[in-house]
Amino acid sequence: MKAWRVHAHGGPDVLTPEDLSDPSPAADEAVVEVKACALNHLDLWVRRGVPGHNFPLPIIPGCDMAGVVKEVGSVVRNAKAGDRVVVAPGFGCGTCEACSEGNDNLCRDYGIMGETRDGGYAQYVKVPSRLLTPVPGDMAFEKIAAVPLTFLTAWHMLVARCGVKPGDDVLVHAAGSGVGSAAVQIAKLFGARVWATASTDAKRGKARDLGADDAFPYESFVEEVRRRTNKRGVDIVFEHVGSATFDGSLRCLAKGGRAVTCGATSGAEVKFDLRLVFFKSLSILGSTMGSRGEVLRILRLVGQGKLKPVVDRVMPLSEIRKAHEMLEKREQFGKIVVVP
């Protein structure tokens, strides 16, 4: 099969096209012919490397995949050859206390496709069969591949970690990103009033089209939030930008507010006034991925049309280096999807 692998960390040029043997499934695995794979910032970290973290190189990146089952292992009962499927990106050991309670994202051995085992930058991918879910209806592979990781991350942040509810005011940073565009929709689905930040007029307009009550530049978000909420502040700040926005995110929270974060694209070292946290009874929450059960609920809502994947463009896998460059430059609104 044709695939793109990373042998050593670096720029887009380290993504290397290769001819590899087609994978064969173990008893509880399936081989999926990849029809579409959506990019995430995780792909950039896998390619660049993260200080202090060891990735299993060489590796085929790509965690969000949809395609057609080619072959299944001997004990697989939830899928068969020819099924149209979407792959849940994360997996636990399946037997520990966390996994048994449905919190597989808290498993000590939790892994993500394309990060801890080969992913979707290839014609075929081998996956644990429990990660396979039927594609809702006749949805295009390019659309459904844009759902799993970003919607799961945003859902777990807002619903599981913050308990978003009707009447909440929510600030979503970087609404033009995959996870940001998902967060706007999820917050609106739960009846919140949503404010958003984005870097350009065009992206801010698209955020409003998605349902944001208004959107504004990063440079003025603290003042805009205070003005729009009559100085009260927001109940939830959806953070994944990091050092460039974190102090302001805390400053625009209402008393008892929650800042939830899943990333640090602008830098991981943040500085803020600790007095804000205790004087205003603020909560700072971390969040990574979510449970497989949450994936199933999200896919059901997608099938009902209540949540919609946002695809900026579809590119051939042969242009994966260019796709990485575009994602790094934040040139997209929503998701970039590649097809073999």
N, C-alpha and C positions, 0 to 999 in steps of 0.2 A: 504494500500500500504506500501511497504518498503521505508524508507527514512533515511537520516542521518541529524541530527540537531545539532545546537550549542545552548546550554542553558547558558553557561558562557564562557568568553574568556579565552584562554590559548593555550597550545600546541596541537599537533594532537590528543591527547587522548580525548579532549573535543568533538570531532566529535562522536556523539552517534547514533547507529542504533536504529530505532524505527519502530513500526507498527502503522500507522496512517490511518484515514478514507480517502477513495478516495475523491478528491476534486470535487465539483459541480460548473459549470460555472454560473456567473450572466448573465444577458441578453446580454451584450456586450463582454463577455469573451469566451474563449475556453479552454478545457482541452486537453493537449497533452500527449500522451504516450512517455516518454523520451527514445530515442534510443541511444543517445550519449550526453555527456556533457564535454566540454573542461575546463580545469583549467586555472585560471588567478591569478596574484598576488593579485587582489582584494579579491579572496577567502581567501588568507592568512590574509589580514587585517581584514576581517569579523570574522575570527576565533580568531585571536590574540587580536583584539580590537585596537582602535585608541584613544589616549588621547583627551578628549574634544568632541568626537563624540559618539552619542548614536545609536546603532543598535537595531532594534526591536526584541529582543530575546524573546523566542527561534525562530531561523530562520533556514531554509533549504538553505545552500549556493548553488552557481552554477549559473553563468549568461549566459553562452554560451551553447545553447541547440538546438538539432534537434530531430525530431521524427514524430509521426503519430497522426493526430487529432482524438481524441476519441469521443468528444462531443462538441457541440457549443451552445451558448445561443440563445435566441429567435430572437434577432435582427441582428445576425451575418450574413453577406452576402459574405464575402471575403474568407470563408473557410467552409469546410464540413467534416463530419466524413470520415476518410480514407485518407485524403490528407497528402502528405509528406511535412513537413514544417521545416523551420529554424526560430528561434525566434530572433528578434532584441532585444538586451539586455536592452536598455534604453527607458524611456518614460516620457513625460511631462504631464501636466494637459489636454492639447488639446484645451484649450480655451483662454489662456492668449495672450498677445501681441507677446511674443517670439515664442510661439507655432504656432500662426497664421502666422508668418513670416517664418516658417520653421526652426526656431532655437530652437527646443524643448530641446536641451541640455543646453540652457540658462534659461529654465523655473525655477522659484523659487521652484517649487514642483517636480523638476526632480528626478526620481528614477531609480534604476537599479535592474534588476532581481537578486535575490540571495543576495542583499544588503539591499534593503528597502521592499522587499516582497519575499516570498518563491521562491527558484530557482530550479535547476535541479538535485540535489543529491537525486533523488527520482524516483519512477516508473512513476509518473504522476506529471504534473505541470499545474497550472491554470494561464493563461496569458490574458491580454487585446488583443482582436482579431486583433487590428490594428498592432500588432507587428509580425503577422504571414506573412511569405513570402514563396512561393513554393521553394522547393529544386531545384537548377538548374539541369536539365536533370536527369540522373540516378546516380548522385554523391552519394557516400556512406555517411551515417549519420556521421560516425567518421571523415570524411574529412570536411564536411560543418560546423560541430559544432565548428571546429577550426578557423572559419573565423570571426564572427561578431565583438566581442569587440576589438580584436587586430588590425584587418584591419581598423575598423572604427576609432580607436584612432590614428593610424599611418596616415591614409588618412587625417583626420582633421588637424593634426599637420603640415603635409607637404604641403597639397594643400590649405586648407582654411586659416590656420594661416600664413604660410610662402610663399605661392605662388610659389612653386617650378616650375622651367621651364628648358627647354633644355639648356645645357651648364653650369648649376649650379654645383658646387662642394658641396657634402653633406657628412658629417661624421655621421654615425649611430653607436651609442654606443650599446653594448650588443646585437650584431647581432644574438646570439644564443637564445635570448628570443623570445616569441611569437610576441611581438610588434616590436622587432628589425628585425626579419626575414620578417615581413610584410613591414616594412619601406624600407628595401633594395629593395624589388620588386617594390614598388610604386615609389621610386625615379628613378629607372631605367626605369620604364614605361613612366615617364615624360622626359626622355632624359638627366638625370643628370649623372655626374661621381660620383661614390659612394665609399667612404672609410669606413671601419668598424673596430670596436674593438670587441674582444672576448677573453675569458680567457685561451683557450687551442689551440694547433695546429689543433686538429681535428675540433673544432668549427670554427676556422678561415678558414680552407679548405672548410667547408660547406657554409660559408658566400660567398666565391668566387664562389662556385657552383651555388648559388642563383643569382649571377650577380654582386656582389661587385667587383670593379676593383682591390682592394687589401684589406687585413685585417691585423691588427697588435695588439700586446698586449696593455693592458691599460697603462702599465708603460712607454711606449715610444710614445703614440699617438700624443702628441704635436710636437715632433721632426719629426715624420714620416709625419705628415700632412704638415708641413712647407717644408720638403724636396720634397714631391711629388707635391706640388703646387708652387715650386720655391719661397718659402717664402711669397707667397700671402695670403695663408689661405683659408678656405672654406667659402662658402656663407651661409650654414645652418649647425648647429649642432643639431642632433636629440638626446635630453637628456631625460633620465628617470632613471639614476643611482643616481644622487644627489651629496652628499658631496665629494665622492671619485673622481669625474671627473669634477665637475662644473667649478672650476677655470681654469683648463686646456682647457675646452671647449671654454671659452671666449678667452683665449690666442691664440687659433688656428683659430679664426674667421678672415675673411678678413674685410676690412673697409666696413661698411654698412651691415655687416653680421647679421644673426638672430640665436639666440639660443632658441629653443622651447622645453618645458619640460612638461611631463605628470606624472612624478613620482619621487620618491626619495628612491629607494630600499636600498641604502647604508647609508642613513641619510638625514634628511630634513634641517639641519642647514649648510649653505654654507658660505664661506668666499672668497671674491675676491677683486681685486683692482678696485674701482669704476672709476678710471681714464681711464681704458680700455674702459669703456662703452661710455664716452663722447668724448674722443680723437678719437676713431675709429667709432663713430656714430653707435654703436651696438644696437640691439633690443633684449630684453629678453621677451619671450612670454610664457604665460601659456596656457594649453589646457587640456580639459577634455571631453572625449567621442566625439560625433558629432551628426549630425541630422539623422533622419530616412531616409530622402532622400538620404543621403550619403551611408547608408546601402544598399539601393536598387541599387545604381550605382555600388557599390563594388560587390554585388552578381551577377550583370550582367557581370562584367568583369571576375569574377571567372567562370561563366558559359561559357564564351568565351575562357577560358584557358589563359587569359592574366595575371591573378593573381592566385597563387596556395597556398593553405593552406599547412603548414609544420607541420606534425604530427610526433613527436618523438616516441611515443608508445601509445598503447591502453591497458588499464587495467580494470579489473572488479571494479564496484563501491564498492564492499566489501573490496577493498584494498585502499580506499580513504585516510586513514591515511598515508600509505606508499607513495601514490602519492603526498601528501602535503610535506612530508619529502624530496622527490626527488626535488620538485620545490624549496623548501627553500635552498637546497644545489646546485641549478643550475646545476643539472646533465643532463638536457635535452637540445636538440637543437630543437627549435620550441615548439610545444604544447604537453602536456600530456592530453589524452582524457580518460574518464571513461565511461563504459557502464553498465547499470543495469543488 
